[in-house]
Amino acid sequence: MPATTEHRPRTSTRATSPLRSRPAVRRLLEPQILTPADLSMVLLVTEEPADRPMPTVTLAEIPAVVRDAARLGIPSVKLFAESAERDATGEISLAPDSLMARAVHACKDTVPDLAVMTETCLCSYTADGVCYLIDHHGRPDAPATIEITARQAVAHAEAGADIVGPASMVLGTVGDARRALDQSGHEGVSVMPHVIFWSSLYDGFRLTMGATPKAGINREFQINPARADQFVDTALRMETAGADMILLEPAQFTADVLATLRGVTRAPLFPFSVSGEYTSLTRVEPETGRRDVRLLVELFTMLKRAGASGSITYAALDIARQLT
């Protein structure tokens, strides 16, 4: 009986993977992943120019910076503002002419369509340098922190902010900020709380903005980086309380929790690349004076792949110039 021949589909020996195609085909099949529209620019606003660990801007410098951002396609800015005056209550942060309020006005007056995010926090307004208020026993005063955070949210909205960012990690701040905004006629202003892992990567920001805690005081509401479950649970609890979107920090340590959250919520998620990432993952090239941001481009590409809606970074302008 003649031997039978098994018929199998012929396999081509030609390269079919886009990775082995000509460059023109790769560009066709693999569109650019990261764009300037994926970035939010961080501005640390100070009253006067100063030589500090992180780059800062004054009010007079804001218009030129945000015009550059808009020209390059960056759609939003995240503002942090210091105060030369400090007290135990943080009441100075509520003044209509606070540096934060003036910075918001400077952004919106220059580029009205720019989305302005603010940090709704106390670390740059109190002498203790922490994100919450402290009672007369030296313990965190959660009710007072919740109350002033809500008032800050309204003050920032009155100045023109589009997104306010409770950053103390004190549960209750999100819900009260949302209610205060709604009751004051700012229903369209979004709430984006910070969910924060402990890290030494914040030191540059703290020194620049006078937000270094006094000796013996801890940022005890921040999350142990070993506790991914607590991070995810906190973010979801904040969403339930009224958060419209979530900020995750520090960016490079949140890829796993970002991917987990992306699978269980439709809320926009914004990793924040903090000061230590800017100083350790970028460098200025001596020959050109330009900042090498390739590592941050790779980081933000990975975070977008993991589910980020955008990334908040000090290097937004440098990255956008490289991408365009």
KAPERA-V487166 format. One record per residue. PSI is psi as a letter, one per 30 degrees, with the letter a starting at -180 (NA if undefined). OMEGA is omega as a letter, one per 40 degrees, with the letter a starting at -180 (none if undefined). Layout:
BEGIN
PSI:OMEGA
PSI:OMEGA
END
This chain:
BEGIN
k:a
k:i
k:i
k:i
k:i
k:a
k:i
k:i
k:i
k:i
k:a
k:i
f:a
k:i
k:i
f:a
k:i
f:a
f:a
g:i
l:i
l:a
e:a
e:i
e:i
e:i
e:i
e:a
f:a
i:a
l:a
k:a
e:a
k:i
l:i
f:i
f:i
g:a
k:i
k:a
k:i
k:i
k:i
j:a
k:i
l:a
e:a
l:i
k:a
l:i
j:a
l:a
e:a
l:i
k:i
l:i
l:i
l:i
e:a
f:a
f:a
e:a
e:a
e:a
e:a
f:i
e:i
e:a
e:a
e:i
e:a
f:i
g:i
k:a
f:a
l:i
k:i
j:a
k:i
k:a
k:a
l:i
k:i
f:i
k:i
k:i
a:a
f:a
f:a
g:a
f:a
f:a
f:a
f:a
k:i
f:i
g:i
l:i
e:i
e:a
e:i
e:i
e:i
e:i
e:a
e:i
e:a
e:i
f:a
e:i
i:a
e:a
f:i
k:i
k:a
j:i
k:i
l:i
k:i
j:a
l:a
f:a
f:i
g:a
f:i
l:a
f:a
f:i
g:i
l:a
f:a
l:i
l:a
k:a
a:a
f:i
f:a
g:a
l:i
k:i
i:a
e:a
e:i
e:i
e:i
e:a
e:a
f:i
e:i
e:i
e:i
e:a
e:i
e:i
e:i
e:i
e:i
e:i
f:i
g:i
k:i
e:a
k:i
k:a
i:i
k:a
g:a
f:a
g:i
j:a
k:a
f:a
e:a
e:a
e:a
e:i
e:i
e:a
e:a
e:i
e:a
e:a
f:a
g:i
g:a
h:a
f:a
f:i
k:a
l:i
k:i
i:i
l:i
k:i
k:a
k:i
k:i
k:i
k:i
f:i
f:a
f:a
e:a
e:i
e:a
e:i
e:a
e:a
g:i
h:a
h:i
k:a
k:i
l:i
k:i
f:i
k:a
l:i
i:a
f:i
f:i
l:a
k:i
k:a
f:i
f:a
i:i
e:a
e:i
e:i
e:a
e:a
e:i
e:i
e:a
e:i
e:i
e:i
e:i
e:a
f:i
g:i
k:i
f:a
l:a
k:i
k:a
k:i
l:e
k:a
e:a
f:i
g:a
g:a
e:a
e:a
e:i
e:a
e:i
e:i
e:a
f:i
f:a
f:i
l:i
g:i
k:i
k:a
k:a
j:i
k:i
j:i
j:a
a:a
e:a
f:i
e:i
e:a
f:a
f:a
g:i
l:i
l:i
k:i
k:a
e:a
e:a
f:a
g:i
l:i
k:i
j:a
g:a
e:a
e:i
e:i
e:i
e:i
e:a
f:i
e:i
e:a
e:i
e:i
e:a
f:i
g:a
k:i
f:i
l:i
k:a
k:a
k:i
f:a
g:a
e:a
e:a
e:i
e:a
e:i
e:i
e:a
f:a
NA:none
END
